[in-house]
């Protein structure tokens, strides 16, 4: 599912300090010493203490003396007298920039906790300020695209042509790079960062796809993990074709939760008190903009793109409902266009993020190369989950034509780690609950904290004192909750948003989701 890469707010100053990474095969006993990274100040309005550096790593970690690429790094340095070492953070994607996330995490943790860590962000290979930064087909998502739902052969063919064209463009521009844009290579980059930091172990905090990256890193380098937090967890047994089909069912359920919320607030939105009635109006709106795009920019696919973020974070529901009501009740397209520009439109950073998303997922694991398989599977899922199934199918369809062969996914089962702390909401759409439960079983000694009834994606540092209490205690002391049963601890879900009003916790959640983007 979609993940929008978000550039560092208030663009940082040019990164500096190129270093050559060491071979990833170096052993713990003979590992060469690495010169320190050259950190320079790169403050932003939100994060005035932010520093930046860059690091050269091998394009192919099996050929450490070969071609080098560059990773962009960021840091909020510890202020406590005694440091607990680096805390590497990743927002997911694949394709998300992690530079600003370092500032967000350091700013959002309790001050006493944040002070103990050097919070390290990084743009993974190919992303953002790292070089080369991939952009396979600039403007690929410019409006108005063909409709998502292939109810006629001409629509299916138009979407297939777009997907095939994107894959061909990637292969033409980056054929020498694409074989090395994958999760294992990114995990080896994480270890190169560790070596450049001059430490024997790292702490790691990953959201969404960042949970899979963390699990793969832990499998490759278990002895290098000190503490690890994984929030909103990818099912490692379904990467990536099955995971995307599972997402379609879960996003449909979250869309239905949105429709029910709109119905409960009929006094504000005047769209009806029956969720089914509200849903029918939404479907008619999609049909209408498919025939006559709102403002000449929001067709059926763009409408789905606009409402999809509501499946990640319910703090967007008031703005979405307001735009929905204005279009249906008042025949005003302007609020719908404004919502699209805010939540659905893809900029240059988004083009880069999508290029990496496709490159990683298509390379990481096998995908069907026969479109008949895709058609049958997505028709079956669409019958049960009509909200975004075909939108997501076309988002991933370049993998049917990808110019590189696929790898075998990493088996992340691992009993060689210290306790890993896992967070998962039961109604998360982007990474459904079963993924968290699966990884909990796969990681020996892990601890599983569940937000019961929660539907947001990325649940820590978003206003829940219960969740954040477990997080800060773990980062402070290494202690995790333990209990018999499927989870070790439960937290109550965050309250639903109020119509046309953002609470303090919702505002913090919106800040996080601007960094996590769409997955």
ROKOLBA-927194 format. One line per 3 residues: number of its first residue (from 1); their letters; for each residue x, y, z of C-alpha. Coordinates in Angstrom, 1 decimal, decimal comma, padded with zeros to 4 digits, always signed. Example, Ala and Ser with C-alpha at 12.3 -4.5 7.8 and 13.67 -1.06 7.14 Angstrom:
BEGIN
1	AS	+012,3 -004,5 +007,8 | +013,7 -001,1 +007,1
//
This chain:
BEGIN
1	XXX	+000,0 +000,0 +000,0 | +001,1 +003,5 -000,6 | +003,8 +005,3 +001,2
4	XXX	+004,5 +008,9 +000,4 | +008,2 +009,9 +001,0 | +008,2 +013,3 +002,8
7	XXX	+011,2 +015,6 +002,5 | +012,9 +017,1 +005,5 | +010,9 +020,2 +006,5
10	XXX	+012,8 +023,5 +005,8 | +015,4 +021,8 +003,7 | +018,6 +021,1 +005,5
13	XXX	+021,9 +022,5 +004,5 | +024,0 +020,4 +002,2 | +025,2 +017,2 +003,9
16	XXX	+028,9 +016,6 +004,3 | +031,5 +014,1 +005,5 | +031,7 +011,4 +002,9
19	XXX	+033,1 +008,1 +004,4 | +033,8 +004,8 +002,9 | +031,9 +002,0 +004,6
22	XXX	+033,6 -001,1 +005,7 | +032,9 -004,6 +004,4 | +029,8 -006,0 +006,1
25	XXX	+031,5 -009,4 +006,5 | +033,9 -008,0 +009,2 | +033,7 -010,0 +012,4
28	XXX	+033,0 -008,6 +015,8 | +036,6 -009,4 +016,9 | +038,5 -008,1 +013,9
31	XXX	+036,2 -005,3 +012,7 | +038,3 -002,3 +011,6 | +037,9 +001,0 +013,3
34	XXX	+036,0 +003,6 +011,4 | +036,6 +007,4 +011,4 | +033,8 +009,4 +012,9
37	XXX	+031,1 +011,0 +010,8 | +031,5 +014,7 +010,1 | +028,4 +016,2 +011,5
40	XXX	+027,4 +019,7 +010,4 | +024,5 +021,9 +011,7 | +021,4 +021,7 +009,5
43	XXX	+018,6 +023,2 +011,7 | +015,0 +023,4 +010,7 | +012,2 +025,6 +012,1
46	XXX	+010,9 +022,6 +014,0 | +014,2 +021,0 +014,9 | +016,8 +023,6 +015,5
49	XXX	+019,3 +021,1 +017,0 | +019,4 +018,9 +013,9 | +022,7 +017,9 +012,5
52	XXX	+023,5 +016,2 +009,2 | +026,2 +014,0 +007,7 | +026,7 +011,6 +004,8
55	XXX	+028,2 +008,2 +004,4 | +029,4 +006,3 +001,4 | +028,4 +002,6 +001,3
58	XXX	+028,9 -000,1 -001,4 | +026,1 -000,3 -004,0 | +026,7 -004,1 -003,7
61	XXX	+027,7 -005,1 -000,2 | +029,3 -008,3 -001,6 | +031,7 -006,1 -003,5
64	XXX	+032,8 -003,5 -000,9 | +035,5 -002,1 -003,1 | +033,1 -001,5 -006,0
67	XXX	+030,8 +001,4 -006,8 | +029,9 +003,5 -003,8 | +026,6 +005,3 -003,2
70	XXX	+025,8 +007,9 -000,5 | +023,4 +007,9 +002,4 | +022,1 +011,1 +004,0
73	XXX	+022,0 +011,0 +007,8 | +020,6 +013,3 +010,5 | +021,1 +013,5 +014,3
76	XXX	+019,8 +015,0 +017,5 | +022,7 +014,5 +019,9 | +022,3 +013,2 +023,4
79	XXX	+022,5 +015,8 +026,2 | +022,7 +013,5 +029,3 | +026,0 +013,0 +031,0
82	XXX	+025,8 +009,3 +030,1 | +024,6 +008,1 +026,7 | +022,8 +004,9 +025,9
85	XXX	+024,1 +005,1 +022,4 | +022,5 +005,7 +019,0 | +018,8 +005,2 +018,4
88	XXX	+018,3 +004,7 +014,6 | +014,8 +005,6 +013,4 | +013,0 +004,7 +010,2
91	XXX	+009,5 +005,8 +009,1 | +008,8 +003,0 +006,8 | +007,7 +003,0 +003,2
94	XXX	+009,7 +001,6 +001,6 | +010,7 +005,0 +000,3 | +010,2 +007,2 +003,3
97	XXX	+012,7 +009,8 +004,3 | +014,0 +009,5 +007,8 | +015,8 +012,8 +008,2
100	XXX	+013,0 +014,7 +009,9 | +011,9 +011,7 +011,9 | +015,1 +012,0 +014,1
103	XXX	+013,9 +015,4 +015,2 | +010,3 +014,3 +015,7 | +011,3 +011,3 +017,9
106	XXX	+013,7 +013,3 +020,0 | +011,1 +016,0 +020,4 | +008,3 +013,6 +021,3
109	XXX	+009,9 +011,3 +023,7 | +010,1 +012,4 +027,4 | +013,0 +014,8 +027,7
112	XXX	+014,8 +012,5 +030,2 | +014,5 +009,6 +027,7 | +015,5 +011,5 +024,6
115	XXX	+018,5 +013,1 +026,4 | +020,1 +009,6 +026,7 | +020,2 +008,9 +023,0
118	XXX	+021,8 +010,1 +019,8 | +018,7 +009,9 +017,7 | +019,8 +009,1 +014,1
121	XXX	+017,7 +009,5 +011,1 | +018,7 +008,4 +007,6 | +017,4 +008,4 +004,0
124	XXX	+017,7 +004,8 +002,9 | +019,5 +004,0 -000,4 | +017,8 +005,8 -003,3
127	XXX	+015,6 +008,0 -001,1 | +015,5 +011,8 -000,7 | +018,9 +013,3 +000,0
130	XXX	+020,7 +010,0 -000,5 | +022,4 +009,6 -003,9 | +021,5 +008,5 -006,4
133	XXX	+017,9 +009,3 -005,6 | +015,5 +007,4 -007,9 | +012,7 +009,1 -009,8
136	XXX	+011,7 +006,6 -012,5 | +008,9 +008,5 -014,1 | +008,3 +012,1 -012,9
139	XXX	+004,7 +013,0 -012,8 | +003,5 +009,4 -012,9 | +000,6 +010,3 -010,6
142	XXX	-000,3 +013,6 -012,2 | -004,1 +014,0 -012,4 | -006,3 +012,8 -014,0
145	XXX	-005,4 +009,1 -014,1 | -007,5 +006,4 -015,6 | -010,2 +005,1 -013,2
148	XXX	-009,1 +002,4 -010,8 | -012,0 +000,0 -011,2 | -011,5 -001,8 -014,5
151	XXX	-015,2 -002,1 -015,4 | -014,3 -002,0 -019,1 | -011,4 -003,5 -021,1
154	XXX	-010,2 +000,0 -022,1 | -009,8 +001,0 -018,5 | -007,8 -002,2 -017,6
157	XXX	-005,6 -001,7 -020,7 | -004,9 +002,0 -019,8 | -003,9 +001,1 -016,3
160	XXX	-001,7 -001,8 -017,5 | +000,0 +000,5 -020,0 | +000,8 +002,9 -017,1
163	XXX	+002,2 +000,1 -014,9 | +004,3 -001,4 -017,7 | +005,5 +002,0 -018,7
166	XXX	+006,7 +002,7 -015,2 | +008,6 -000,5 -014,9 | +010,2 +000,0 -018,3
169	XXX	+011,2 +003,6 -017,3 | +012,8 +002,3 -014,1 | +014,7 -000,3 -016,0
172	XXX	+015,9 +002,1 -018,6 | +017,1 +004,8 -016,1 | +018,4 +002,6 -013,3
175	XXX	+019,1 -000,9 -014,6 | +022,5 -000,9 -012,9 | +021,1 +000,2 -009,6
178	XXX	+017,8 -001,7 -009,3 | +019,3 -005,1 -008,4 | +020,6 -003,5 -005,2
181	XXX	+017,5 -001,6 -004,1 | +016,1 -004,1 -001,6 | +015,6 -004,7 +002,1
184	XXX	+018,6 -006,8 +002,7 | +020,9 -004,2 +001,1 | +019,2 -001,5 +003,2
187	XXX	+019,7 -003,6 +006,3 | +023,4 -003,9 +005,4 | +023,4 -000,1 +005,1
190	XXX	+022,1 +000,1 +008,7 | +025,1 -001,9 +009,8 | +027,4 +000,4 +007,8
193	XXX	+025,9 +003,3 +009,7 | +026,6 +001,5 +013,0 | +030,2 +001,0 +012,1
196	XXX	+030,6 +004,7 +011,0 | +029,1 +005,7 +014,4 | +031,8 +003,6 +016,1
199	XXX	+029,6 +001,4 +018,2 | +029,3 -002,3 +018,6 | +025,5 -002,3 +019,0
202	XXX	+022,6 +000,0 +018,0 | +019,1 +000,7 +019,3 | +016,5 +000,8 +016,6
205	XXX	+013,0 +002,2 +016,3 | +011,0 +001,5 +013,2 | +007,5 +002,2 +012,0
208	XXX	+005,5 +000,3 +009,4 | +007,9 -001,0 +006,7 | +010,6 +000,0 +009,1
211	XXX	+009,5 -002,9 +011,3 | +010,4 -005,3 +008,5 | +013,7 -003,6 +007,8
214	XXX	+014,4 -003,9 +011,6 | +013,5 -007,6 +011,7 | +015,7 -008,3 +008,7
217	XXX	+018,6 -006,4 +010,2 | +018,2 -008,3 +013,4 | +018,3 -011,6 +011,6
220	XXX	+021,4 -010,6 +009,7 | +023,2 -009,1 +012,8 | +021,5 -010,3 +016,0
223	XXX	+024,7 -009,5 +018,0 | +024,5 -005,9 +017,0 | +021,0 -005,2 +018,5
226	XXX	+020,9 -003,6 +021,9 | +017,2 -002,5 +022,0 | +014,6 -002,6 +019,2
229	XXX	+011,1 -001,0 +019,0 | +008,8 -002,0 +016,1 | +005,5 -000,1 +015,7
232	XXX	+002,7 -001,2 +013,3 | +004,1 -004,4 +012,1 | +004,5 -005,9 +008,6
235	XXX	+003,6 -009,5 +008,4 | +006,9 -011,0 +007,3 | +005,3 -014,1 +005,9
238	XXX	+003,3 -012,2 +003,3 | +005,7 -009,9 +001,7 | +004,6 -008,4 -000,5
241	XXX	+001,8 -009,7 -002,8 | -000,3 -011,3 -000,1 | +000,3 -008,5 +002,4
244	XXX	-001,2 -006,0 -000,1 | -004,3 -008,1 -000,6 | -004,7 -008,3 +003,1
247	XXX	-004,4 -004,6 +003,3 | -007,3 -004,1 +000,9 | -009,7 -005,9 +003,3
250	XXX	-008,4 -003,9 +006,3 | -008,6 -000,5 +004,5 | -012,2 -001,3 +003,5
253	XXX	-013,0 -001,9 +007,1 | -011,4 +001,4 +008,1 | -013,3 +003,2 +005,4
256	XXX	-016,5 +001,7 +006,8 | -015,5 +003,0 +010,2 | -015,1 +006,5 +008,7
259	XXX	-018,6 +006,3 +007,1 | -020,1 +005,2 +010,5 | -018,4 +008,2 +012,2
262	XXX	-019,8 +010,5 +009,6 | -023,3 +009,0 +010,2 | -022,9 +009,6 +014,0
265	XXX	-022,2 +013,2 +013,2 | -025,1 +013,9 +010,9 | -025,9 +017,1 +012,7
268	XXX	-022,6 +018,5 +011,3 | -022,3 +016,8 +007,9 | -025,9 +016,2 +006,9
271	XXX	-025,0 +013,0 +005,0 | -027,4 +010,7 +006,8 | -027,6 +008,7 +010,0
274	XXX	-027,3 +005,3 +008,4 | -023,7 +004,3 +007,5 | -024,9 +002,4 +004,5
277	XXX	-026,7 +005,5 +003,2 | -023,5 +007,5 +003,7 | -021,5 +004,9 +001,9
280	XXX	-023,9 +004,9 -001,0 | -023,4 +008,7 -001,3 | -019,6 +008,3 -001,2
283	XXX	-019,8 +005,7 -004,0 | -022,0 +008,0 -006,1 | -019,5 +010,8 -005,5
286	XXX	-016,8 +008,5 -006,9 | -018,9 +007,7 -009,9 | -019,5 +011,4 -010,5
289	XXX	-015,9 +012,5 -010,3 | -014,9 +009,6 -012,5 | -017,2 +011,0 -015,2
292	XXX	-016,5 +014,6 -014,5 | -013,3 +015,2 -012,3 | -013,8 +017,8 -009,6
295	XXX	-012,0 +021,0 -010,5 | -010,5 +019,1 -013,4 | -008,1 +017,4 -011,0
298	XXX	-009,9 +014,9 -008,8 | -011,1 +011,8 -010,7 | -012,0 +008,4 -009,2
301	XXX	-008,4 +007,4 -008,6 | -007,5 +010,8 -007,1 | -010,6 +010,6 -004,8
304	XXX	-009,4 +007,2 -003,5 | -006,0 +008,7 -003,0 | -007,5 +011,6 -001,0
307	XXX	-009,6 +009,4 +001,4 | -007,0 +006,6 +001,8 | -005,0 +008,6 +004,4
310	XXX	-008,1 +008,5 +006,6 | -007,5 +004,7 +006,8 | -004,1 +005,5 +008,4
313	XXX	-005,1 +008,2 +010,8 | -008,6 +009,2 +011,9 | -007,4 +012,7 +012,7
316	XXX	-008,0 +013,4 +009,0 | -011,7 +012,4 +009,2 | -013,1 +015,8 +010,0
319	XXX	-011,4 +017,5 +006,9 | -012,4 +014,6 +004,7 | -016,0 +014,6 +005,9
322	XXX	-016,2 +018,4 +005,4 | -015,0 +018,0 +001,8 | -017,4 +015,1 +001,2
325	XXX	-020,3 +017,0 +002,5 | -019,5 +020,1 +000,5 | -019,4 +018,2 -002,7
328	XXX	-022,6 +016,1 -002,1 | -024,8 +018,7 -000,3 | -023,6 +022,0 -001,7
331	XXX	-022,3 +020,9 -005,1 | -018,9 +022,6 -004,2 | -015,9 +020,9 -005,6
334	XXX	-013,3 +023,3 -004,1 | -013,0 +021,6 -000,7 | -012,6 +018,2 -002,3
337	XXX	-009,8 +019,6 -004,5 | -008,2 +021,2 -001,5 | -008,3 +017,9 +000,4
340	XXX	-006,7 +016,2 -002,5 | -003,9 +018,7 -002,7 | -003,3 +018,3 +001,0
343	XXX	-003,6 +014,5 +001,4 | -003,6 +012,8 -002,0 | -001,4 +014,8 -004,5
346	XXX	+002,1 +013,5 -005,3 | +005,0 +015,9 -005,4 | +008,6 +015,2 -006,4
349	XXX	+009,4 +013,7 -003,1 | +006,4 +011,4 -003,6 | +007,6 +010,4 -007,0
352	XXX	+011,0 +009,5 -005,4 | +009,2 +007,6 -002,6 | +007,1 +005,6 -005,1
355	XXX	+010,1 +004,7 -007,2 | +011,8 +003,2 -004,1 | +008,6 +001,6 -002,9
358	XXX	+008,3 -000,2 -006,3 | +012,0 -001,0 -006,5 | +012,2 -002,6 -003,1
361	XXX	+008,9 -004,5 -003,1 | +009,3 -005,8 -006,6 | +012,9 -006,9 -005,9
364	XXX	+012,3 -008,3 -002,3 | +010,0 -011,1 -003,1 | +008,2 -013,0 -005,9
367	XXX	+005,2 -011,4 -007,6 | +002,9 -013,1 -010,2 | +004,1 -012,3 -013,7
370	XXX	+000,8 -013,5 -015,2 | -001,8 -010,7 -015,1 | -004,6 -013,2 -015,1
373	XXX	-003,6 -014,1 -011,6 | -003,7 -010,5 -010,5 | -007,1 -010,0 -012,2
376	XXX	-008,7 -013,0 -010,5 | -007,3 -012,2 -007,1 | -008,2 -008,5 -007,1
379	XXX	-011,6 -009,2 -008,5 | -012,3 -011,6 -005,6 | -011,0 -009,1 -003,0
382	XXX	-012,8 -006,1 -004,7 | -016,1 -008,0 -004,3 | -015,6 -007,9 -000,5
385	XXX	-013,6 -004,7 -000,3 | -014,5 -002,2 -003,0 | -013,0 +000,9 -001,4
388	XXX	-009,4 +000,8 -002,6 | -008,6 -002,7 -003,9 | -008,1 -001,8 -007,5
391	XXX	-006,3 +001,5 -006,6 | -003,8 -000,6 -004,6 | -003,6 -003,2 -007,4
394	XXX	-002,5 -000,6 -009,9 | -000,1 +000,9 -007,4 | +001,7 -002,4 -007,2
397	XXX	+001,2 -003,5 -010,8 | +004,7 -002,5 -012,0 | +005,9 -005,6 -010,1
400	XXX	+004,2 -007,8 -012,8 | +006,6 -006,3 -015,3 | +009,6 -005,4 -013,2
403	XXX	+013,0 -005,6 -015,0 | +014,9 -007,4 -012,2 | +014,4 -010,9 -010,9
406	XXX	+012,9 -011,3 -007,4 | +014,8 -012,4 -004,3 | +013,7 -015,0 -001,7
409	XXX	+012,3 -013,1 +001,4 | +014,4 -013,3 +004,5 | +013,1 -015,7 +007,2
412	XXX	+013,1 -013,4 +010,2 | +012,5 -016,0 +012,9 | +015,0 -015,2 +015,6
415	XXX	+015,8 -016,4 +019,1 | +019,1 -014,7 +019,5 | +017,9 -011,2 +020,3
418	XXX	+017,4 -009,3 +023,6 | +013,7 -008,5 +024,3 | +012,2 -006,6 +021,3
421	XXX	+009,2 -004,3 +022,1 | +006,3 -004,6 +019,6 | +003,3 -002,2 +019,2
424	XXX	+000,2 -002,9 +017,2 | -003,4 -001,6 +016,9 | -006,0 -004,3 +016,4
427	XXX	-007,8 -002,4 +013,6 | -004,7 -001,0 +011,8 | -005,3 -001,2 +008,0
430	XXX	-001,9 -000,7 +006,6 | -000,3 -003,4 +008,7 | -003,2 -005,6 +010,0
433	XXX	-003,0 -007,0 +013,5 | -002,1 -010,5 +012,3 | +001,3 -009,3 +011,2
436	XXX	+002,1 -008,1 +014,7 | +001,0 -011,4 +016,2 | +003,0 -013,3 +013,7
439	XXX	+006,2 -011,4 +014,4 | +005,7 -011,7 +018,1 | +005,7 -015,5 +017,7
442	XXX	+008,7 -015,3 +015,4 | +010,9 -013,2 +017,7 | +011,8 -015,1 +020,9
445	XXX	+011,6 -013,0 +024,0 | +009,7 -010,2 +022,3 | +007,0 -008,3 +024,2
448	XXX	+003,7 -007,4 +022,4 | +001,7 -004,3 +023,4 | -001,7 -004,0 +021,7
451	XXX	-003,9 -001,0 +021,4 | -007,3 -002,6 +021,7 | -009,8 -001,3 +019,1
454	XXX	-007,3 +001,2 +017,8 | -007,3 +001,8 +014,0 | -004,5 +004,2 +013,5
457	XXX	-001,1 +003,3 +011,9 | +001,9 +004,4 +013,9 | +000,5 +004,5 +017,4
460	XXX	+003,4 +005,5 +019,7 | +004,3 +009,1 +020,2 | +000,8 +010,0 +019,1
463	XXX	-000,8 +011,0 +022,4 | -001,4 +007,7 +024,2 | +000,2 +007,9 +027,7
466	XXX	-000,3 +004,1 +028,0 | +001,6 +003,2 +024,9 | +004,2 +005,9 +025,4
469	XXX	+004,7 +004,8 +029,0 | +005,8 +001,3 +027,8 | +008,0 +002,8 +025,2
472	XXX	+009,8 +005,2 +027,4 | +010,3 +002,6 +030,2 | +011,9 +000,3 +027,7
475	XXX	+014,2 +002,9 +026,3 | +015,1 +004,0 +029,8 | +015,7 +000,6 +031,3
478	XXX	+015,2 -002,2 +028,8 | +012,3 -003,5 +030,8 | +009,2 -004,9 +028,9
481	XXX	+005,8 -006,0 +030,1 | +005,2 -009,8 +030,4 | +001,9 -011,6 +030,7
484	XXX	+000,2 -014,9 +029,7 | -001,9 -014,8 +026,6 | -001,6 -013,4 +023,0
487	XXX	-000,3 -010,0 +024,2 | +001,8 -008,9 +027,1 | -000,1 -005,6 +027,7
490	XXX	-003,2 -003,8 +026,4 | -003,9 -000,1 +026,0 | -007,3 +001,6 +025,4
493	XXX	-007,7 +003,1 +022,0 | -007,5 +006,8 +021,5 | -010,9 +008,5 +021,3
496	XXX	-012,5 +009,3 +018,0 | -011,9 +012,8 +016,6 | -014,5 +015,5 +017,1
499	XXX	-016,1 +017,0 +014,0 | -014,0 +019,9 +012,5 | -011,7 +020,0 +015,6
502	XXX	-008,2 +018,8 +016,2 | -007,3 +017,8 +019,8 | -003,7 +018,1 +021,1
505	XXX	-003,1 +014,4 +020,6 | -004,6 +014,5 +017,1 | -002,3 +017,3 +016,2
508	XXX	+000,7 +015,3 +017,4 | -000,6 +012,3 +015,5 | -000,9 +014,4 +012,4
511	XXX	+002,7 +015,5 +012,8 | +003,8 +011,9 +012,9 | +001,7 +010,9 +009,9
514	XXX	+003,1 +013,7 +007,8 | +006,4 +011,9 +008,4 | +005,2 +008,4 +008,0
517	XXX	+003,2 +009,3 +004,9 | +001,3 +006,6 +003,1 | +002,3 +002,9 +003,1
//
